[in-house]
Amino acid sequence: MKMHTLRTFGGAIGALLLAGAALAATAGEGAAPAAHHQMKAGKALDLAIGVGVDAAGRYWLVRKELDGAGQNLALQSSDDQGKSWSAPRRLLRVPEAIAADGEGRPKLAFGAHGELYISYTKPLAKPYTGDIRFIRSLDGGLSFEAPLTVHANRDLITHRFESMLVDARGRIFVAWIDKRDLEAASARGQKYAGAAVYYAVSDDRGASFRGDYKLAEHSCECCRIGLALAPGGKAMALWRHVFEPNVRDHALAELTPSGAPAAPQRVTFDDWRVDACPHQGPALAYGADGTRHQAWFSVKGEEGGVYYANTLAGGQLGAPRKLGSDQAEHADIATEGKNVVLAWRQFDGKATAILGQFSADGGATWRGRELARTARASDHPRLLATPAGIVLVWRTQDEDVRVIPAGQEN
């Protein structure tokens, strides 16, 4: 990374970016000067939660919880739109390591007949390695089966930063960052840029998974993958890709149920050339009219931050626009009919706020407001489209979990 580029970032985002580069370098996931080991003000580990809403409108959240000398998944639900939550209930019969630190967090998804699915990354003994794990309930969350490992590959390598969705036919898609191809290239004495994106599919409500299908080689090493269902039911993935010679822009491709290769499409053009991972994955959502909405973190020339764009009537991507200041980070998107909500985290030197922008016309016009703020550590913002409208779910060190209406009407 060039020092003049890093100096354009003040406060929180600069520290976060430097911390991400340093962590990537330590893990063999990029190259950054050792002097860049810094942590962002207001950032703490293990606040990351998974959230979701089922077909009946019940809210759910899953978090990591200490269980004696081990760790466990703790599940909670709310029948009053997040005003109160049930007592945490541990799900694993045998505790095991669980990632819950920002880009790596447990995920929730739901089937059409009372199924509740949870995926998570289990860190292994070797640093920066992991397995993608999956646990299910077939009775609306009353009971859970023992976890299984999603991927067939059992090498002691990176299988991390998974994302999950369920399509209209009940198929479960789980995608993750994988380093088997990097390891194979290294064994041959060859260079390999970044990692790769793999995925697996279940047709039997999570009883088993098939695949280890390769979506793309040369992804960024530790940015989350954005997943969303496009109109027509296709499962689409958006991720930070490493384009030649080492440009960290974003690519989009379908997760085909059969694993048949789908050619990735480049969908950002910032030309950010950096030998490190910024630990900031993209957000993806589709409107009912087929409009694709995407938000991402990047550096463009001497400026950096969060950017947003959507597709125009002809299908081409509109001009990106910047959200917030240089300190903007970790954006999320949710859609409901013609309503679209963007939310991102932003540090002002004293506190961290969640800022939002709202559109009632599919992204043609926008207005914004502050949704929440906190003085100390916080998770990334999560947006949910619920029967009562789009809400922000945000966990902070001081206030714990808050659910805040985030729709245009507010």
C-alpha positions as CSV (number, residue, x, y, z in Angstrom):
1,M,0.0,0.0,0.0
2,K,1.2,3.5,-0.8
3,M,1.7,5.7,2.2
4,H,0.2,8.8,0.5
5,T,-3.0,6.8,-0.1
6,L,-3.2,5.7,3.5
7,R,-2.8,9.3,4.7
8,T,-6.0,10.3,3.0
9,F,-8.0,8.4,5.6
10,G,-8.6,10.0,9.0
11,G,-9.6,8.5,12.3
12,A,-11.5,5.3,12.3
13,I,-11.3,4.2,8.7
14,G,-7.6,4.7,8.4
15,A,-7.0,2.6,11.5
16,L,-9.4,-0.1,10.3
17,L,-7.8,-0.3,6.9
18,L,-4.3,-0.4,8.4
19,A,-5.4,-3.1,10.8
20,G,-6.9,-5.1,8.0
21,A,-3.8,-4.9,5.9
22,A,-1.6,-5.9,8.9
23,L,-3.8,-8.9,9.7
24,A,-3.8,-10.0,6.1
25,A,0.0,-9.7,6.0
26,T,0.3,-11.7,9.2
27,A,-1.9,-14.4,7.7
28,G,0.0,-14.6,4.5
29,E,-3.0,-12.9,2.9
30,G,-1.3,-9.9,1.4
31,A,1.8,-7.7,2.0
32,A,1.8,-4.7,4.3
33,P,4.4,-3.0,6.5
34,A,4.6,-4.5,10.0
35,A,4.4,-1.0,11.4
36,H,0.8,-0.8,10.3
37,H,-0.5,-3.0,13.2
38,Q,-3.2,-0.7,14.6
39,M,-6.8,-1.3,15.8
40,K,-9.7,0.9,15.0
41,A,-11.0,3.1,17.8
42,G,-14.3,1.7,19.0
43,K,-13.8,-1.7,17.6
44,A,-14.0,-4.9,19.8
45,L,-14.0,-8.5,18.9
46,D,-16.9,-11.0,19.3
47,L,-19.8,-8.5,19.0
48,A,-20.8,-9.9,15.6
49,I,-24.2,-11.5,15.4
50,G,-26.4,-13.1,12.8
51,V,-30.0,-11.8,12.5
52,G,-33.1,-12.8,10.5
53,V,-36.9,-12.7,10.4
54,D,-39.0,-15.7,9.6
55,A,-42.2,-16.0,7.6
56,A,-44.3,-15.3,10.6
57,G,-42.5,-12.1,11.4
58,R,-40.6,-13.4,14.4
59,Y,-37.1,-11.9,14.8
60,W,-34.1,-14.2,15.5
61,L,-30.5,-13.6,16.4
62,V,-27.6,-15.9,17.0
63,R,-24.4,-14.9,18.8
64,K,-21.2,-16.5,20.2
65,E,-21.2,-17.2,23.9
66,L,-18.6,-18.6,26.2
67,D,-19.4,-22.1,27.5
68,G,-17.0,-23.0,30.2
69,A,-13.5,-23.3,28.6
70,G,-15.2,-23.5,25.1
71,Q,-17.6,-21.6,23.0
72,N,-21.2,-22.1,21.9
73,L,-23.9,-20.6,19.7
74,A,-26.7,-18.8,21.7
75,L,-30.1,-18.3,20.0
76,Q,-32.7,-15.7,20.9
77,S,-36.0,-14.7,19.4
78,S,-38.5,-11.8,19.7
79,D,-42.2,-11.7,19.1
80,D,-42.5,-8.0,19.6
81,Q,-40.3,-6.6,16.8
82,G,-37.2,-6.6,19.0
83,K,-38.5,-4.8,22.0
84,S,-37.7,-7.8,24.1
85,W,-35.8,-11.0,23.5
86,S,-36.0,-14.6,24.9
87,A,-33.3,-15.8,27.1
88,P,-30.2,-17.0,25.2
89,R,-30.3,-20.8,24.5
90,R,-27.2,-22.7,23.7
91,L,-27.4,-24.9,20.6
92,L,-24.3,-27.0,20.5
93,R,-24.1,-30.2,22.5
94,V,-20.3,-30.1,22.4
95,P,-18.8,-26.6,22.5
96,E,-16.4,-25.6,19.8
97,A,-14.6,-22.5,18.5
98,I,-16.8,-20.0,16.7
99,A,-15.9,-16.9,14.7
100,A,-17.8,-13.7,15.6
101,D,-15.6,-10.8,14.8
102,G,-16.9,-8.5,12.0
103,E,-16.6,-10.0,8.6
104,G,-16.9,-13.5,10.1
105,R,-20.1,-14.1,12.0
106,P,-22.8,-16.7,12.3
107,K,-25.6,-16.5,9.7
108,L,-29.3,-17.3,9.9
109,A,-31.7,-18.4,7.1
110,F,-35.2,-20.0,7.0
111,G,-37.1,-22.6,5.1
112,A,-40.7,-22.5,4.1
113,H,-41.8,-25.2,6.6
114,G,-40.4,-24.1,9.9
115,E,-36.8,-24.8,9.2
116,L,-34.1,-22.6,10.8
117,Y,-30.6,-22.9,9.5
118,I,-27.4,-21.5,11.0
119,S,-23.9,-21.4,9.4
120,Y,-20.7,-20.4,11.0
121,T,-16.9,-20.6,10.7
122,K,-15.1,-22.8,13.2
123,P,-11.5,-21.6,13.6
124,L,-8.9,-24.4,13.7
125,A,-5.7,-24.7,15.6
126,K,-3.5,-23.3,12.9
127,P,-3.9,-19.5,12.6
128,Y,-6.3,-18.2,9.9
129,T,-7.7,-21.7,9.1
130,G,-11.2,-22.8,9.6
131,D,-14.1,-25.1,8.6
132,I,-17.6,-24.0,7.5
133,R,-20.1,-25.5,9.9
134,F,-23.9,-25.8,9.6
135,I,-26.6,-26.6,12.1
136,R,-30.4,-27.0,11.5
137,S,-33.7,-27.1,13.2
138,L,-36.7,-28.6,11.5
139,D,-39.3,-27.6,14.1
140,G,-39.1,-23.9,14.2
141,G,-36.1,-23.6,16.5
142,L,-37.3,-25.9,19.2
143,S,-34.5,-28.4,18.7
144,F,-31.3,-28.5,16.7
145,E,-29.3,-31.4,15.3
146,A,-25.5,-31.8,15.7
147,P,-23.4,-29.6,13.3
148,L,-21.9,-30.8,10.1
149,T,-19.1,-29.5,7.9
150,V,-20.3,-28.1,4.7
151,H,-17.3,-28.7,2.4
152,A,-15.8,-32.0,1.4
153,N,-12.3,-30.7,1.5
154,R,-10.8,-31.3,4.9
155,D,-7.3,-29.7,4.5
156,L,-6.1,-27.6,7.3
157,I,-6.5,-24.4,5.3
158,T,-8.7,-21.3,5.1
159,H,-12.4,-22.2,4.7
160,R,-13.8,-18.9,6.2
161,F,-16.1,-15.9,5.8
162,E,-19.1,-17.9,4.7
163,S,-22.5,-16.5,3.5
164,M,-25.7,-18.4,3.2
165,L,-29.1,-18.0,1.5
166,V,-32.2,-20.2,0.7
167,D,-34.0,-19.9,-2.6
168,A,-37.7,-20.2,-3.4
169,R,-37.3,-24.0,-3.9
170,G,-35.8,-24.5,-0.5
171,R,-32.2,-25.1,-1.8
172,I,-29.6,-23.9,0.6
173,F,-26.5,-22.2,-0.8
174,V,-23.4,-21.6,1.3
175,A,-20.4,-19.8,-0.2
176,W,-17.0,-19.2,1.4
177,I,-13.4,-18.0,0.9
178,D,-11.1,-21.0,0.3
179,K,-7.3,-21.3,-0.1
180,R,-6.9,-24.8,-1.5
181,D,-5.8,-23.5,-4.9
182,L,-3.3,-21.1,-3.2
183,E,-1.9,-24.0,-1.3
184,A,-1.6,-26.2,-4.4
185,A,0.1,-23.4,-6.3
186,S,2.5,-22.8,-3.5
187,A,3.4,-26.5,-3.5
188,R,4.3,-26.2,-7.2
189,G,6.4,-23.1,-6.5
190,Q,3.9,-20.9,-8.3
191,K,2.5,-17.5,-7.4
192,Y,-1.2,-17.2,-6.7
193,A,-3.1,-14.0,-6.1
194,G,-5.6,-14.0,-3.3
195,A,-7.8,-16.9,-2.5
196,A,-10.9,-18.4,-4.2
197,V,-14.7,-18.5,-3.8
198,Y,-16.3,-21.9,-3.4
199,Y,-19.8,-22.9,-2.6
200,A,-22.0,-25.9,-1.8
201,V,-25.7,-26.7,-2.2
202,S,-28.2,-28.7,-0.2
203,D,-31.4,-30.1,-1.7
204,D,-32.5,-31.9,1.4
205,R,-33.1,-29.1,3.9
206,G,-29.5,-29.3,5.1
207,A,-29.2,-33.0,5.8
208,S,-26.3,-33.0,3.3
209,F,-24.4,-30.7,1.0
210,R,-22.9,-31.4,-2.5
211,G,-20.4,-29.3,-4.2
212,D,-17.2,-27.7,-3.3
213,Y,-18.0,-25.9,-6.5
214,K,-15.5,-23.3,-7.5
215,L,-17.2,-20.0,-8.3
216,A,-14.0,-18.0,-9.0
217,E,-10.3,-18.1,-8.4
218,H,-8.4,-15.0,-7.2
219,S,-10.8,-13.5,-4.7
220,C,-9.7,-11.2,-1.9
221,E,-8.7,-13.2,1.2
222,C,-10.9,-12.0,4.0
223,C,-13.9,-10.0,2.8
224,R,-17.4,-11.2,3.3
225,I,-19.4,-12.4,0.2
226,G,-22.7,-10.6,-0.5
227,L,-25.5,-13.0,-1.5
228,A,-29.0,-12.2,-2.7
229,L,-31.8,-13.7,-4.8
230,A,-32.3,-11.9,-8.1
231,P,-35.8,-11.7,-9.6
232,G,-36.4,-15.1,-11.2
233,G,-34.9,-16.9,-8.3
234,K,-31.2,-17.0,-9.2
235,A,-28.7,-17.0,-6.3
236,M,-26.2,-14.3,-7.0
237,A,-22.9,-13.6,-5.3
238,L,-20.9,-10.4,-5.1
239,W,-17.3,-10.4,-3.8
240,R,-14.1,-8.5,-3.9
241,H,-12.0,-10.0,-6.7
242,V,-8.3,-9.7,-7.6
243,F,-8.2,-8.6,-11.2
244,E,-4.9,-8.5,-13.1
245,P,-2.4,-7.2,-12.2
246,N,-3.6,-6.8,-8.7
247,V,-6.7,-4.7,-8.8
248,R,-9.2,-5.2,-5.9
249,D,-12.5,-4.5,-7.5
250,H,-15.7,-6.5,-7.3
251,A,-17.2,-9.3,-9.4
252,L,-20.7,-10.8,-9.7
253,A,-21.8,-14.3,-10.7
254,E,-24.6,-16.8,-10.2
255,L,-24.3,-19.7,-7.8
256,T,-25.8,-22.3,-10.2
257,P,-27.6,-25.2,-8.4
258,S,-25.7,-27.8,-10.5
259,G,-22.3,-26.2,-9.9
260,A,-22.0,-25.4,-13.6
261,P,-19.5,-22.5,-14.0
262,A,-20.9,-19.0,-14.4
263,A,-18.6,-16.4,-15.8
264,P,-18.0,-13.6,-13.3
265,Q,-18.9,-10.1,-14.4
266,R,-16.8,-7.1,-13.2
267,V,-19.2,-4.7,-11.5
268,T,-16.9,-2.0,-9.9
269,F,-14.1,-0.1,-11.7
270,D,-12.2,1.8,-9.0
271,D,-8.8,0.3,-10.0
272,W,-7.7,0.0,-6.4
273,R,-4.2,-1.6,-6.6
274,V,-3.3,-2.9,-3.2
275,D,-1.4,-6.0,-1.9
276,A,-3.7,-6.4,1.2
277,C,-7.2,-7.2,2.1
278,P,-9.3,-4.3,3.6
279,H,-11.6,-6.6,5.6
280,Q,-14.7,-5.0,4.0
281,G,-16.9,-7.0,1.9
282,P,-19.8,-5.7,-0.3
283,A,-23.5,-5.6,0.2
284,L,-26.0,-6.8,-2.5
285,A,-29.8,-6.6,-2.9
286,Y,-32.4,-6.7,-5.7
287,G,-35.5,-4.7,-6.0
288,A,-38.8,-6.3,-7.1
289,D,-38.4,-4.6,-10.5
290,G,-35.0,-6.3,-11.0
291,T,-32.8,-3.3,-10.1
292,R,-29.5,-4.4,-8.6
293,H,-28.4,-2.4,-5.6
294,Q,-24.7,-2.7,-4.5
295,A,-22.5,-1.0,-1.9
296,W,-18.8,-1.5,-1.4
297,F,-15.7,0.0,0.3
298,S,-12.9,1.2,-2.0
299,V,-10.2,3.7,-2.7
300,K,-10.6,5.8,-5.8
301,G,-7.5,7.9,-6.4
302,E,-6.8,9.9,-3.3
303,E,-10.3,9.3,-1.7
304,G,-11.8,6.3,0.0
305,G,-14.9,5.2,1.7
306,V,-18.2,3.5,0.9
307,Y,-19.8,3.8,-2.5
308,Y,-23.3,2.8,-3.9
309,A,-24.6,2.2,-7.3
310,N,-27.7,0.6,-8.9
311,T,-28.5,-0.7,-12.4
312,L,-30.4,1.4,-14.8
313,A,-33.3,0.4,-17.0
314,G,-31.0,-1.0,-19.7
315,G,-29.2,-3.1,-17.2
316,Q,-26.0,-1.1,-17.1
317,L,-24.6,0.1,-13.8
318,G,-25.2,3.7,-12.9
319,A,-22.5,6.1,-11.8
320,P,-21.3,5.3,-8.3
321,R,-21.8,7.8,-5.5
322,K,-20.0,8.2,-2.3
323,L,-21.9,7.6,1.0
324,G,-20.8,9.7,4.0
325,S,-17.3,10.7,4.7
326,D,-13.9,9.0,4.4
327,Q,-14.7,7.3,7.7
328,A,-17.8,5.5,6.3
329,E,-17.5,1.7,6.4
330,H,-19.4,-1.6,6.3
331,A,-22.5,-0.7,4.4
332,D,-25.6,-2.9,4.2
333,I,-28.7,-2.8,1.9
334,A,-32.3,-3.9,2.2
335,T,-35.2,-3.6,-0.2
336,E,-39.0,-4.0,0.2
337,G,-41.1,-3.2,-2.8
338,K,-39.9,0.1,-4.1
339,N,-38.3,1.0,-0.7
340,V,-34.5,0.8,-0.5
341,V,-32.5,1.4,2.6
342,L,-28.7,1.9,2.9
343,A,-27.0,2.0,6.2
344,W,-23.3,2.3,7.2
345,R,-21.1,2.9,10.2
346,Q,-19.2,6.1,10.6
347,F,-16.8,7.4,13.3
348,D,-16.6,11.1,14.0
349,G,-13.6,11.1,16.3
350,K,-15.7,10.7,19.5
351,A,-18.5,8.3,18.7
352,T,-19.7,5.8,16.1
353,A,-23.0,6.5,14.3
354,I,-25.1,4.5,11.9
355,L,-26.1,6.7,9.0
356,G,-28.9,5.8,6.6
357,Q,-30.3,6.8,3.2
358,F,-33.8,6.0,2.1
359,S,-35.5,5.8,-1.2
360,A,-39.2,5.2,-1.9
361,D,-38.8,5.1,-5.6
362,G,-36.4,2.2,-6.2
363,G,-33.3,4.3,-5.8
364,A,-34.1,7.2,-8.1
365,T,-34.2,9.8,-5.2
366,W,-32.8,9.6,-1.7
367,R,-32.9,11.3,1.7
368,G,-30.9,10.5,4.8
369,R,-30.7,10.7,8.6
370,E,-28.8,9.3,11.5
371,L,-30.3,6.1,12.9
372,A,-28.2,5.5,16.0
373,R,-24.9,6.1,17.7
374,T,-22.7,4.7,20.5
375,A,-19.7,5.8,22.4
376,R,-17.8,2.6,22.5
377,A,-17.4,-0.7,20.5
378,S,-20.0,-1.9,18.0
379,D,-20.8,-4.5,15.4
380,H,-21.5,-3.7,11.8
381,P,-25.0,-2.6,10.9
382,R,-27.5,-5.2,9.7
383,L,-30.7,-4.3,7.8
384,L,-33.7,-6.6,7.7
385,A,-36.8,-6.4,5.5
386,T,-39.6,-7.4,7.8
387,P,-43.4,-7.5,7.6
388,A,-43.4,-4.2,9.5
389,G,-40.9,-2.6,7.2
390,I,-37.1,-2.4,7.0
391,V,-35.3,-2.2,10.4
392,L,-31.7,-1.7,11.5
393,V,-30.4,-4.3,14.0
394,W,-27.2,-3.1,15.7
395,R,-25.3,-4.6,18.6
396,T,-23.1,-2.3,20.7
397,Q,-20.9,-2.8,23.7
398,D,-23.0,-0.4,25.8
399,E,-26.5,-0.9,24.6
400,D,-26.4,-4.6,23.4
401,V,-28.9,-5.3,20.6
402,R,-31.1,-2.5,19.3
403,V,-33.8,-2.8,16.7
404,I,-34.6,0.6,15.0
405,P,-37.1,1.4,12.3
406,A,-35.1,2.4,9.2
407,G,-37.8,2.9,6.5
408,Q,-38.5,6.0,4.4
409,E,-41.7,6.7,6.3
410,N,-39.7,7.5,9.4
